[in-house]
Amino acid sequence: MSLIYAIADLHGRMDMLLKSYEQIAVRANGAPGAIIHLGDYIDRGPDSRQIIEFLMSPATLPPGWRRIVLKGNHEDMMVETLRKPLHPGWWIGNGGAATLISYGHLRDGDYDPGVIPTAHLDWIDRLPLMHVDKHRVFVHAGVDPAIPLDEQKEQVLLWWLYPDRTDIGHGDRHVVHGHHQFADGPKCFHHRTNLDTFAWYTGRLVVGVFDDDVAGGPVDFIEILCAPAQTP
């Protein structure tokens, strides 16, 4: 039995990332597995840079483990804003200001995109949009069930919101995603699992545990509890 641990939207909460890895190690009890991150590592919370540096470093993954890091729509907004370039208000207004500050940007003053290291932007830009295995599709937002996986549109993979309570997978594969926040999540259906629990704000992150040998949804959950977001 090989287990996969899926982590959805962290949004700048390094405390949750570290605690999730600690609790995954406890759950694994010495057995190596795979950790799949479902996107949205940056924006809103205070530690975007620290999370990116953690995920970029092989040293943060125990020996024998695999880590798959997918792109989320917030990473896409960052790349589009800095590489096009687009007017920064689109990204900054969606939490990007916190990311810039985590990279040392002044809270007041002129917009300076140069605080983001090129190596970080290159790494983010190259992140895959989905991961497919025998039983499941892991993705940030969702997949179109009517289109083959190799023909999926980026807009759907990064931005789509499933209608509430819609139970749609992709063929025989269960879809595992984040993006659509529910504080009372995760939302689990026969054909898909949504792991976004609005964690950056609520302080409650839920890691989905999946068995490589068992089709369908999670076989277990790991609940991570931290302080809720500080509000002005």
Residue, then its C-alpha position, 0 to 999 in steps of 0.5 A: m500500500s502506497l499513500i498519497y497526501a493531498i494538500a489544497d490552498l495554503h495561501g501564505r500560511m507557512d505554519m499550516l504547511l509545516k504542521s501538515y508535513e509533521q502530521i503526515a510523517v506521524r500518519a506515515n509511521g516511517a513508510p514513504g509516500a507522495i505529497i501532492h500540492l494542489g496550488d494556491y501557495i501564495d497571496r493573502g497570508p503572510d508567508s508566500r515567499q517562505i512557502i515557495e522556497f520550501l516547495m522549491s527545496p528538495a531538502t524539505l522532502p524526506p528521503g524516499w518521498r515524492r512531491i508533486v507541486l501543481k499550479g493554482n490560479h493565484e500562481d497564474m495571476m502572479v506570472e501573468t502580471l509579472r511576465k506580460p506585464l499586466h496592470p498589477g491591480w488585478w493580482i494585488g487586489n486578489g491578495g498579491a500585496a501580501t505576496l509582494i510584502s513577503y518578498g520585502h516590498l515596502r507596504d507603501g511606495d511605488y509598485d516594484p515587481g523586481v522584488i520577486p526573484t527570477a528563479h522563483l518566477d521561472w519555477i512557478d511558471r513551469l509548474p504542471l496543471m494536473h497530475v493523473d494516476k491510475h485512479r485519480v486526477f489531481v488538479h487545482a480547480g477542476v476538469d471538464p468531464a466531456i473533454p479528454l485529459d490531454e485536451q483540457k483548457e487551462q482556464v478550466l483547470l485553474w479557474w473552474l468552479y463546480p456547481d454546488r453538490t455536483d458529483i462529477g469525475h472524469g471517466d473512471r477517475h476520481v477528481v481531487h481539487g481545491h480552489h472552491q472554498f468551504a469552511d465546513g469542508p472538505k466536500c466529498f462526493h462519489h466522483r470528486t473531493n474538494l479539499d479547500t477549507f478556506a484554511w488561510y482564514t479559518g486556521r483549519l486545513v484538511v489533508g486528504v489521504f488516498d491509497d494508490d491501490v484503492a479507487g475513489g475518494p480519500v481513505d482518511f483525513i488529517e486535520i491541521l488546526c492553527a490560529p485563524a487569520q489576523t483581521p484588522 
